[in-house]
């Protein structure tokens, strides 16, 4: 009851009351008590099977109406995990805006577990995340690798002049802005620091990538970002790319309740990511990408 309440944003008492009313209207009890837990009885399992079919038909109807040509604008409800850089989210979604038919994108940003709960009750069509479907969540879903790219390191011109030479060893003791614990790239960064025997001075940790970027723009430290948006960061903020490494691959996924993507806008996003934006897209996968050459490059071409 408690978990259902969290997903539906209702109290356990409210759900219990609604179930009691439903049982009264049917004339059957749907649960049996096993120890301290409630489990579905035979009648409950029968009702559950019918309910699943009813909801599935309702979802099919909603999808058919939303995709009907000549009707209102196609709607795409997207959840963006807060660890995904805003610029990456835009690069992925802009291809949907370029579709010939009118489209309305509804974006929601939040923690991945909250977005997965919304996906489970079909409040979202897809989630854009920096990690695959977590294995320990009670949500039916599939992750589809959109693409991956190297990781670049940025700083203000003043900091870049101090730490660009002898990259990446120059990062030892350098001020560094670390992404928060929800960011999939964080453990990869830490492993890379350890492998390279680098011990930067962590100046701050940020769950919000936009806030991290604001601190980086103010000169508070060096920070990492996907190489796919390196040109935008240089142009928009006047920051300097100190170097990049392919030892840290940043990956981006579409998570959906479908094993095979069918929404036209999502297919457009997948196609654009594969062809233009990110290197290494291979469609649906549940596996880690193959091992890649581990090298660090100073912006300008030198490798260490």
C-alpha positions as CSV (number, residue, x, y, z in Angstrom):
1,X,0.0,0.0,0.0
2,X,2.8,2.4,0.9
3,X,4.6,1.9,-2.4
4,X,1.4,2.2,-4.4
5,X,0.7,5.4,-2.5
6,X,4.1,6.9,-3.4
7,X,3.6,6.1,-7.0
8,X,0.1,7.5,-7.2
9,X,0.8,10.4,-4.8
10,X,-2.0,9.2,-2.5
11,X,-1.9,8.1,1.2
12,X,-2.0,4.4,2.0
13,X,-5.2,5.0,3.9
14,X,-6.8,6.5,0.8
15,X,-5.9,3.5,-1.3
16,X,-7.0,1.1,1.3
17,X,-10.4,2.8,1.4
18,X,-10.8,2.8,-2.3
19,X,-10.0,-0.9,-2.4
20,X,-12.6,-1.6,0.3
21,X,-15.2,0.3,-1.8
22,X,-14.2,-1.7,-4.9
23,X,-14.5,-5.0,-3.0
24,X,-18.0,-4.0,-1.8
25,X,-19.1,-3.1,-5.3
26,X,-17.8,-6.4,-6.7
27,X,-19.1,-8.5,-3.7
28,X,-15.8,-10.3,-3.4
29,X,-12.7,-9.9,-1.2
30,X,-9.6,-9.5,-3.4
31,X,-6.8,-10.0,-0.8
32,X,-5.8,-12.5,1.7
33,X,-3.5,-11.9,4.7
34,X,-0.2,-13.8,4.7
35,X,1.6,-13.0,7.9
36,X,1.9,-9.2,8.0
37,X,1.4,-8.9,4.3
38,X,-1.6,-8.7,1.9
39,X,-1.6,-10.9,-1.2
40,X,-4.1,-11.2,-4.0
41,X,-6.4,-14.2,-3.7
42,X,-7.9,-16.1,-6.7
43,X,-10.6,-13.5,-7.3
44,X,-8.0,-10.7,-6.9
45,X,-5.7,-12.2,-9.5
46,X,-8.6,-12.6,-11.9
47,X,-9.5,-8.9,-11.4
48,X,-5.9,-7.9,-11.8
49,X,-5.6,-9.7,-15.1
50,X,-8.7,-8.0,-16.5
51,X,-7.5,-4.6,-15.2
52,X,-4.2,-5.0,-17.0
53,X,-6.0,-5.7,-20.2
54,X,-8.4,-2.8,-19.7
55,X,-5.5,-0.4,-19.1
56,X,-3.5,-1.8,-22.0
57,X,-6.5,-1.1,-24.3
58,X,-6.8,2.4,-22.9
59,X,-3.2,3.1,-23.6
60,X,-3.5,1.8,-27.1
61,X,-6.5,4.0,-27.7
62,X,-4.7,7.0,-26.3
63,X,-1.6,6.3,-28.5
64,X,-3.8,5.8,-31.6
65,X,-5.5,9.1,-31.1
66,X,-2.2,10.9,-30.4
67,X,-0.6,9.6,-33.6
68,X,-3.7,10.1,-35.8
69,X,-2.7,12.1,-38.9
70,X,-4.6,15.3,-39.5
71,X,-5.6,15.8,-35.9
72,X,-4.1,18.1,-33.2
73,X,-0.3,18.4,-32.8
74,X,1.6,15.3,-32.0
75,X,2.4,15.2,-28.3
76,X,5.7,14.0,-26.8
77,X,5.9,13.8,-23.0
78,X,9.5,13.6,-22.0
79,X,11.2,13.2,-18.6
80,X,14.7,14.5,-18.5
81,X,16.9,13.1,-15.6
82,X,18.4,16.0,-13.8
83,X,21.9,14.6,-14.3
84,X,21.6,15.0,-18.1
85,X,23.2,18.3,-19.2
86,X,20.5,20.7,-20.5
87,X,22.4,21.2,-23.8
88,X,22.5,17.5,-24.4
89,X,18.7,17.3,-23.8
90,X,18.1,20.0,-26.3
91,X,20.4,18.5,-28.9
92,X,18.5,15.2,-28.6
93,X,15.0,16.9,-28.6
94,X,15.6,19.4,-31.4
95,X,15.2,16.8,-34.0
96,X,11.7,16.2,-32.9
97,X,10.9,19.9,-33.4
98,X,12.2,19.6,-37.0
99,X,9.6,17.0,-37.9
100,X,7.2,17.9,-40.8
101,X,4.1,17.5,-38.7
102,X,3.4,19.9,-35.8
103,X,4.6,18.6,-32.4
104,X,4.2,19.7,-28.8
105,X,6.9,18.7,-26.4
106,X,6.1,18.6,-22.7
107,X,9.3,18.3,-20.7
108,X,9.6,17.3,-17.0
109,X,12.9,17.3,-15.2
110,X,13.6,15.3,-12.0
111,X,15.3,12.4,-10.3
112,X,15.3,9.3,-12.3
113,X,13.4,7.2,-9.8
114,X,10.6,9.8,-9.7
115,X,10.5,9.9,-13.5
116,X,10.3,6.1,-13.7
117,X,7.3,6.2,-11.5
118,X,5.6,8.6,-13.9
119,X,6.6,6.4,-16.8
120,X,5.1,3.4,-15.2
121,X,1.7,5.1,-15.0
122,X,2.1,6.5,-18.5
123,X,2.4,10.1,-17.6
124,X,5.6,10.1,-19.8
125,X,6.3,8.7,-23.2
126,X,10.1,8.4,-22.6
127,X,12.8,9.4,-20.2
128,X,16.2,10.8,-21.4
129,X,18.8,9.6,-18.9
130,X,22.6,9.2,-18.5
131,X,22.3,5.6,-17.4
132,X,20.4,2.5,-18.4
133,X,17.3,1.2,-16.7
134,X,18.2,0.5,-13.1
135,X,18.0,-3.2,-12.3
136,X,16.5,-2.7,-8.8
137,X,13.3,-0.8,-9.6
138,X,9.9,-2.3,-9.8
139,X,9.0,-0.7,-13.1
140,X,8.7,-2.5,-16.4
141,X,10.8,-0.6,-18.9
142,X,13.5,-0.8,-21.5
143,X,16.5,1.3,-22.2
144,X,17.7,2.2,-25.7
145,X,21.2,3.6,-26.1
146,X,21.0,6.8,-28.1
147,X,24.7,7.4,-28.3
148,X,27.9,8.1,-26.4
149,X,30.8,10.6,-26.5
150,X,34.1,11.4,-25.0
151,X,34.4,13.6,-21.9
152,X,36.0,17.1,-22.1
153,X,37.3,19.4,-19.3
154,X,36.6,23.1,-19.3
155,X,37.8,26.1,-17.3
156,X,38.0,29.9,-17.6
157,X,40.9,31.2,-19.7
158,X,42.9,32.1,-16.5
159,X,42.5,28.6,-15.0
160,X,43.1,26.9,-18.3
161,X,46.5,28.7,-18.7
162,X,47.5,27.3,-15.3
163,X,46.4,23.7,-15.8
164,X,46.4,23.0,-19.6
165,X,50.1,22.1,-19.7
166,X,50.9,18.5,-19.0
167,X,47.2,17.5,-19.0
168,X,45.9,15.4,-17.3
169,X,48.7,15.2,-14.7
170,X,48.3,19.0,-14.2
171,X,44.9,18.3,-12.5
172,X,46.6,17.0,-9.4
173,X,45.7,19.5,-6.7
174,X,43.7,21.6,-9.2
175,X,40.2,23.0,-8.1
176,X,37.6,20.7,-9.5
177,X,33.8,20.9,-9.7
178,X,32.3,17.4,-9.3
179,X,28.8,16.2,-10.5
180,X,26.5,14.9,-7.8
181,X,26.0,11.3,-6.8
182,X,23.1,10.7,-9.2
183,X,25.3,11.5,-12.2
184,X,26.4,8.3,-14.0
185,X,29.7,9.9,-15.0
186,X,30.8,10.6,-11.4
187,X,32.2,7.1,-10.6
188,X,33.9,7.0,-14.0
189,X,35.6,10.3,-13.2
190,X,36.7,9.0,-9.9
191,X,38.1,5.8,-11.4
192,X,39.9,7.8,-14.0
193,X,41.5,10.1,-11.4
194,X,42.6,7.0,-9.5
195,X,44.1,5.3,-12.6
196,X,45.9,8.5,-13.7
197,X,47.1,9.0,-10.0
198,X,45.3,12.4,-10.0
199,X,44.0,13.9,-6.8
200,X,42.2,17.2,-7.6
201,X,40.9,19.5,-4.9
202,X,37.2,19.1,-5.0
203,X,35.8,22.7,-4.7
204,X,32.1,21.7,-4.9
205,X,29.6,18.9,-5.8
206,X,26.5,19.7,-7.7
207,X,23.3,17.7,-8.5
208,X,22.2,20.5,-10.9
209,X,24.4,20.5,-14.0
210,X,23.4,24.1,-14.8
211,X,24.5,25.3,-11.4
212,X,27.8,23.4,-11.8
213,X,28.3,25.2,-15.1
214,X,27.5,28.6,-13.5
215,X,30.3,27.9,-10.9
216,X,32.6,26.9,-13.7
217,X,31.9,30.0,-15.7
218,X,32.7,32.1,-12.6
219,X,36.1,30.5,-12.3
220,X,35.4,28.3,-9.2
221,X,37.1,25.3,-10.8
222,X,37.6,22.9,-13.7
223,X,34.6,20.7,-14.7
224,X,33.8,17.9,-17.0
225,X,31.1,17.9,-19.7
226,X,30.2,15.7,-22.7
227,X,32.5,16.4,-25.7
228,X,29.4,16.5,-27.9
229,X,28.6,20.0,-26.5
230,X,32.2,21.2,-26.3
231,X,31.7,23.7,-29.1
232,X,28.6,25.2,-27.5
233,X,30.3,25.6,-24.1
234,X,33.2,27.4,-25.8
235,X,31.0,29.7,-27.8
236,X,28.3,30.4,-25.3
237,X,30.4,30.9,-22.2
238,X,33.9,31.7,-23.5
239,X,35.4,28.8,-21.6
240,X,38.4,26.9,-22.7
241,X,38.6,23.2,-23.4
242,X,41.7,22.1,-21.5
243,X,41.6,18.6,-22.9
244,X,39.4,15.5,-23.4
245,X,39.6,11.8,-22.8
246,X,38.0,8.8,-24.4
247,X,38.6,6.8,-21.2
248,X,35.4,8.3,-19.8
249,X,32.5,7.7,-22.1
250,X,29.3,9.6,-21.4
251,X,26.2,7.6,-22.5
252,X,22.7,8.8,-23.0
253,X,19.6,6.6,-23.1
254,X,15.9,6.7,-23.9
255,X,13.9,4.7,-21.4
256,X,10.4,3.6,-22.4
257,X,7.8,1.0,-21.6
258,X,8.2,-0.3,-25.1
259,X,10.8,-2.9,-26.0
260,X,10.7,-1.5,-29.6
261,X,10.4,2.3,-30.0
262,X,7.4,3.3,-32.1
263,X,6.6,7.0,-31.3
264,X,7.5,9.0,-34.4
265,X,9.2,11.8,-32.4
266,X,11.2,9.3,-30.4
267,X,12.3,7.6,-33.6
268,X,13.4,11.0,-35.0
269,X,15.4,11.6,-31.8
270,X,17.1,8.2,-32.0
271,X,17.9,8.6,-35.7
272,X,19.4,12.1,-35.2
273,X,21.5,11.0,-32.2
274,X,22.9,8.1,-34.2
275,X,23.6,10.1,-37.3
276,X,24.7,13.5,-36.2
277,X,25.1,14.2,-32.5
278,X,26.7,11.4,-30.6
279,X,29.2,8.7,-31.5
280,X,28.5,5.1,-31.0
281,X,24.7,4.7,-31.1
282,X,23.5,1.1,-31.8
283,X,19.9,1.2,-30.8
284,X,18.5,-0.9,-28.0
285,X,20.9,-2.6,-25.6
286,X,21.2,-3.9,-22.1
287,X,25.0,-4.4,-22.3
288,X,27.9,-2.2,-21.6
289,X,29.7,-0.9,-24.8
290,X,32.9,-2.7,-25.8
291,X,36.2,-1.6,-24.3
292,X,37.6,1.5,-26.0
293,X,41.1,2.9,-26.4
294,X,41.9,4.8,-23.2
295,X,43.7,8.0,-24.0
296,X,43.7,11.6,-23.0
297,X,44.1,14.4,-25.5
298,X,45.1,18.0,-24.8
299,X,42.8,20.3,-26.8
300,X,44.8,20.8,-30.0
301,X,45.8,17.2,-30.6
302,X,48.6,16.0,-28.2
303,X,48.0,12.7,-26.4
304,X,49.4,11.6,-23.1
